[in-house]
Amino acid sequence: MIKRILTPFLIVLISLLSACGGGEKEVKEEGSSPEYAATKFFYSVYDTKDLKEMQKYATPKMKRIIQGHGSINAVTRHMFNMQFDSVEIEVDKGRNLRQTYGETATIVLIFTGTFQGGKVSDMRTVKLVKLKGDWLVAKLMADPWAR
C-alpha cells in the first residue's frame, strides 16, 4: 500500500527537481582548482564574451597581452587561433594530463563545438600558476601538431 502511494510521489518529485536548471553552462570543478580556473578563462571568452571576466583568471602578464588585443574577436583569432559559434570545454582527465607541482600546473583542455555550420574539435595545453591562493592562466602552450 505504501509503495503504491510513494512511487508516484517520488516520480513527480524527481521530475520536478530535474526540471530546475539554468541555461548557463556549468563548470564542474572546485573554485580553487587549476582545472576550474582554466575552464572559466576560456568560457569567459567563448560563452559570455567578457574580456574583464577573462582577465580575472589571468596573471598580470597575460592580462597585458589580452588588453593589447582589445576585443574578443582579436583574442580568439590571434591569441588562441580558435573560433567557435558554440563550444563545450572539458578537462582531459582520461590520460591524467594534469600536472601540478606546488605553485604551477599544466592542464589539457578539449574544445568541441561548431563554427559556421561545421564541427570543430581542438585541444590546448595551459600553464597556470598559483598567486595569492588563486590559480591563474600564465601561458598558452604552442600546439605541437600545428604547422
C-alpha positions as CSV (number, residue, x, y, z in Angstrom):
1,M,0.0,0.0,0.0
2,I,2.7,2.5,1.0
3,K,4.7,1.5,-2.1
4,R,1.7,2.4,-4.4
5,I,1.4,5.9,-2.8
6,L,5.2,6.6,-2.5
7,T,6.1,5.6,-6.1
8,P,4.1,8.2,-8.0
9,F,5.1,10.8,-5.4
10,L,8.8,10.1,-6.0
11,I,8.4,10.2,-9.8
12,V,6.8,13.6,-9.6
13,L,9.4,14.9,-7.1
14,I,12.3,13.6,-9.3
15,S,10.9,15.1,-12.5
16,L,10.3,18.5,-10.7
17,L,13.9,18.6,-9.4
18,S,15.4,17.6,-12.7
19,A,13.5,20.4,-14.5
20,C,15.1,23.0,-12.3
21,G,18.2,24.0,-14.1
22,G,19.7,27.2,-15.5
23,G,20.6,27.8,-19.2
24,E,24.1,28.9,-18.2
25,K,27.0,26.4,-18.8
26,E,28.2,24.8,-15.6
27,V,31.8,24.3,-14.8
28,K,32.0,21.2,-12.6
29,E,35.2,21.8,-10.6
30,E,36.1,23.4,-7.4
31,G,36.8,27.1,-7.4
32,S,40.3,26.7,-6.1
33,S,41.5,24.1,-8.6
34,P,43.6,24.8,-11.7
35,E,41.0,23.0,-13.9
36,Y,38.3,25.4,-12.7
37,A,40.4,28.5,-13.5
38,A,41.5,27.2,-16.9
39,T,37.9,26.3,-17.9
40,K,36.4,29.6,-16.6
41,F,39.2,31.5,-18.5
42,F,38.0,30.0,-21.8
43,Y,34.3,30.1,-21.1
44,S,34.6,33.8,-20.4
45,V,35.8,34.2,-24.0
46,Y,33.6,31.7,-25.9
47,D,30.4,31.7,-23.8
48,T,30.0,35.1,-22.1
49,K,32.4,37.0,-24.4
50,D,33.6,39.1,-21.5
51,L,37.3,40.3,-21.5
52,K,37.1,41.6,-17.9
53,E,35.9,38.2,-16.7
54,M,38.6,36.5,-18.6
55,Q,41.2,38.8,-17.0
56,K,40.1,37.6,-13.5
57,Y,41.7,34.2,-14.4
58,A,44.9,35.6,-15.9
59,T,48.3,36.6,-14.5
60,P,49.3,40.2,-14.8
61,K,51.5,39.5,-17.8
62,M,48.6,37.6,-19.5
63,K,46.2,40.5,-18.7
64,R,48.5,42.9,-20.6
65,I,48.6,40.6,-23.6
66,I,44.8,40.3,-23.6
67,Q,44.4,44.1,-23.3
68,G,46.7,44.5,-26.2
69,H,44.3,42.6,-28.4
70,G,41.4,44.8,-27.4
71,S,38.5,42.6,-28.4
72,I,37.1,39.1,-28.0
73,N,37.3,38.5,-31.8
74,A,41.0,39.5,-31.8
75,V,41.8,37.3,-28.9
76,T,40.1,34.2,-30.4
77,R,41.6,34.8,-33.8
78,H,45.2,35.8,-33.0
79,M,45.9,34.6,-29.5
80,F,44.0,31.3,-29.5
81,N,43.7,30.6,-33.2
82,M,40.3,29.0,-32.4
83,Q,36.9,30.3,-33.3
84,F,33.5,28.8,-32.3
85,D,29.9,29.7,-32.6
86,S,29.2,27.4,-29.7
87,V,31.6,25.3,-27.7
88,E,31.9,22.7,-24.9
89,I,35.1,22.7,-22.9
90,E,36.3,19.8,-20.8
91,V,39.4,18.9,-19.0
92,D,41.2,15.9,-20.5
93,K,41.2,13.6,-17.5
94,G,41.2,10.4,-19.5
95,R,45.0,10.4,-19.8
96,N,45.7,12.1,-16.5
97,L,47.3,15.1,-18.1
98,R,47.1,17.4,-15.2
99,Q,50.5,18.0,-13.7
100,T,50.7,20.1,-10.5
101,Y,53.9,20.9,-8.8
102,G,53.4,23.1,-5.8
103,E,52.6,26.5,-7.3
104,T,52.4,25.6,-11.0
105,A,50.0,23.3,-13.0
106,T,49.7,22.2,-16.6
107,I,46.2,21.4,-17.8
108,V,45.0,20.0,-21.2
109,L,41.6,21.2,-22.3
110,I,39.4,19.7,-25.1
111,F,37.2,22.0,-27.1
112,T,34.3,20.6,-29.1
113,G,31.9,22.9,-30.9
114,T,30.7,24.4,-34.2
115,F,31.9,27.3,-36.4
116,Q,30.0,28.4,-39.4
117,G,27.9,25.2,-39.5
118,G,30.9,22.9,-39.3
119,K,32.1,20.7,-36.4
120,V,35.3,21.8,-34.8
121,S,37.5,20.0,-32.3
122,D,40.7,21.3,-30.7
123,M,43.0,20.8,-27.8
124,R,45.0,23.3,-25.8
125,T,47.6,22.9,-23.1
126,V,47.5,25.7,-20.5
127,K,50.1,26.5,-17.8
128,L,48.8,28.0,-14.6
129,V,50.5,29.5,-11.5
130,K,49.1,30.0,-8.0
131,L,49.3,33.6,-6.9
132,K,47.9,34.7,-3.5
133,G,45.9,31.4,-3.3
134,D,44.3,31.7,-6.8
135,W,45.1,29.7,-9.8
136,L,45.7,32.0,-12.8
137,V,46.5,31.3,-16.5
138,A,50.1,32.2,-17.2
139,K,50.7,30.7,-20.6
140,L,49.0,29.0,-23.6
141,M,51.3,26.4,-24.9
142,A,52.1,26.1,-28.6
143,D,50.3,23.3,-30.4
144,P,53.0,20.7,-31.1
145,W,50.9,19.3,-34.1
146,A,50.2,22.6,-35.8
147,R,52.1,23.6,-38.9
